[in-house]
Amino acid sequence: MQRRYLALSASVIVGAAAGITYAVRLADYGVPISLSLSCALSVFAVTMWLAGRVADALSPATTHRCAAAGCDFQVRLQGTGAAESRKWQEIAASHPDHNYLP
């Protein structure tokens, strides 16, 4: 769980640095502050989202999928014990709503 908070903190720092960098570059060209702020906030949000997604992808996780043909149901678990993982494996195998392709 501590890894998750560390990854979230790192993504906020990276996003803030990218947003500030863009705001400073736009200010050098005389762009109005409202436009610079909106661009910096959007760069911050996208960079933070991307860093968070990369951190999630690199973190160890277990994925349980439905075995039914054509069903795309899946459960992704991080930081769970064996009993919790087994419970979700059973849920993935016997969930009532299957997304069959026509």
Sine and cosine of phi, psi and omega as CSV:
sin_phi,cos_phi,sin_psi,cos_psi,sin_omega,cos_omega
0.00,0.00,-0.56,0.83,0.01,-1.00
-0.91,0.42,-0.54,0.84,0.04,-1.00
-0.88,0.47,-0.62,0.78,-0.01,-1.00
-0.89,0.46,-0.70,0.72,0.02,-1.00
-0.92,0.40,-0.59,0.80,0.04,-1.00
-0.91,0.41,-0.67,0.74,0.03,-1.00
-0.91,0.41,-0.63,0.78,0.02,-1.00
-0.91,0.41,-0.67,0.74,0.04,-1.00
-0.89,0.45,-0.67,0.74,0.02,-1.00
-0.90,0.44,-0.63,0.78,0.00,-1.00
-0.93,0.37,-0.56,0.83,0.07,-1.00
-0.92,0.40,-0.68,0.73,0.00,-1.00
-0.90,0.43,-0.71,0.70,0.01,-1.00
-0.90,0.44,-0.69,0.73,0.02,-1.00
-0.89,0.45,-0.67,0.74,0.01,-1.00
-0.91,0.42,-0.67,0.74,0.02,-1.00
-0.89,0.46,-0.68,0.74,0.01,-1.00
-0.91,0.41,-0.68,0.73,0.01,-1.00
-0.89,0.45,-0.69,0.73,0.01,-1.00
-0.91,0.42,-0.64,0.77,0.03,-1.00
-0.87,0.50,-0.70,0.71,0.02,-1.00
-0.92,0.39,-0.63,0.78,0.01,-1.00
-0.89,0.45,-0.66,0.75,0.01,-1.00
-0.92,0.40,-0.67,0.75,0.01,-1.00
-0.90,0.44,-0.65,0.76,0.02,-1.00
-0.93,0.36,-0.58,0.81,0.01,-1.00
-0.90,0.43,-0.54,0.84,0.03,-1.00
-0.89,0.46,-0.44,0.90,-0.01,-1.00
-0.99,-0.10,0.10,0.99,0.05,-1.00
0.97,0.23,0.41,0.91,0.04,-1.00
-0.95,0.31,0.67,-0.74,0.00,-1.00
-0.83,0.56,0.53,-0.85,-0.10,-0.99
-0.88,0.48,-0.59,0.81,0.00,-1.00
-0.91,0.42,-0.64,0.77,0.03,-1.00
-0.95,0.33,-0.65,0.76,0.05,-1.00
-0.88,0.47,-0.67,0.74,0.00,-1.00
-0.91,0.43,-0.69,0.72,0.00,-1.00
-0.92,0.40,-0.63,0.78,0.06,-1.00
-0.92,0.40,-0.68,0.73,0.00,-1.00
-0.90,0.44,-0.65,0.76,0.02,-1.00
-0.92,0.39,-0.61,0.79,0.02,-1.00
-0.94,0.35,-0.63,0.78,0.07,-1.00
-0.90,0.43,-0.66,0.75,0.06,-1.00
-0.85,0.52,-0.75,0.66,-0.05,-1.00
-0.90,0.44,-0.71,0.70,-0.03,-1.00
-0.92,0.38,-0.67,0.74,0.01,-1.00
-0.91,0.41,-0.66,0.75,0.03,-1.00
-0.90,0.43,-0.68,0.73,0.03,-1.00
-0.88,0.47,-0.72,0.69,-0.01,-1.00
-0.90,0.44,-0.69,0.72,0.02,-1.00
-0.90,0.44,-0.61,0.79,0.06,-1.00
-0.91,0.42,-0.66,0.75,0.03,-1.00
-0.91,0.42,-0.64,0.77,0.03,-1.00
-0.91,0.42,-0.67,0.74,0.03,-1.00
-0.89,0.46,-0.65,0.76,0.04,-1.00
-0.91,0.43,-0.65,0.76,-0.02,-1.00
-0.92,0.39,-0.53,0.84,-0.03,-1.00
-1.00,0.07,-0.24,0.97,-0.03,-1.00
-0.98,0.18,0.56,-0.83,-0.01,-1.00
-0.93,0.38,0.72,-0.69,-0.03,-1.00
-0.49,-0.87,0.35,-0.94,0.07,-1.00
-0.91,-0.42,0.72,-0.69,0.02,-1.00
-0.89,-0.46,0.78,-0.62,0.08,-1.00
-0.93,-0.38,0.75,-0.67,-0.03,-1.00
-0.87,-0.50,0.42,-0.91,0.10,-1.00
-0.96,0.30,0.68,-0.74,-0.05,-1.00
-1.00,0.05,-0.10,0.99,-0.02,-1.00
-0.93,0.38,0.63,-0.77,-0.01,-1.00
-0.90,0.43,0.78,-0.63,0.05,-1.00
1.00,0.09,-0.03,1.00,-0.02,-1.00
-1.00,-0.07,0.74,-0.67,-0.03,-1.00
-0.96,-0.29,0.31,0.95,0.01,-1.00
-0.93,0.37,0.72,-0.69,0.04,-1.00
-0.50,-0.87,0.42,-0.91,0.04,-1.00
-0.79,-0.61,0.78,-0.62,0.03,-1.00
-0.92,-0.40,0.84,-0.55,-0.07,-1.00
-0.90,-0.44,0.61,-0.79,0.07,-1.00
-0.77,-0.64,0.74,-0.67,0.11,-0.99
0.92,0.38,0.61,0.79,0.01,-1.00
-0.93,-0.36,0.34,-0.94,0.04,-1.00
-1.00,0.08,0.01,-1.00,-0.05,-1.00
-0.91,0.41,-0.65,0.76,-0.02,-1.00
-0.91,0.41,-0.70,0.72,0.02,-1.00
-0.90,0.43,-0.66,0.75,0.03,-1.00
-0.89,0.45,-0.66,0.75,0.01,-1.00
-0.90,0.43,-0.64,0.77,0.02,-1.00
-0.87,0.49,-0.72,0.70,-0.01,-1.00
-0.95,0.32,-0.48,0.88,0.09,-1.00
-0.90,0.44,-0.67,0.74,0.04,-1.00
-0.92,0.39,-0.63,0.78,0.03,-1.00
-0.89,0.45,-0.68,0.73,0.00,-1.00
-0.90,0.43,-0.56,0.83,-0.03,-1.00
-0.97,0.24,-0.44,0.90,-0.11,-0.99
-0.80,-0.61,0.48,0.88,0.01,-1.00
-0.94,0.34,0.53,-0.85,-0.14,-0.99
-0.98,0.19,-0.38,0.93,-0.10,-0.99
-0.96,-0.27,0.96,-0.28,0.03,-1.00
-0.98,-0.20,0.68,-0.73,0.00,-1.00
-0.99,-0.11,0.96,0.27,-0.01,-1.00
-0.96,0.28,0.64,-0.77,0.07,-1.00
-0.99,0.13,0.72,-0.69,-0.01,-1.00
-0.95,0.32,0.00,0.00,0.00,0.00
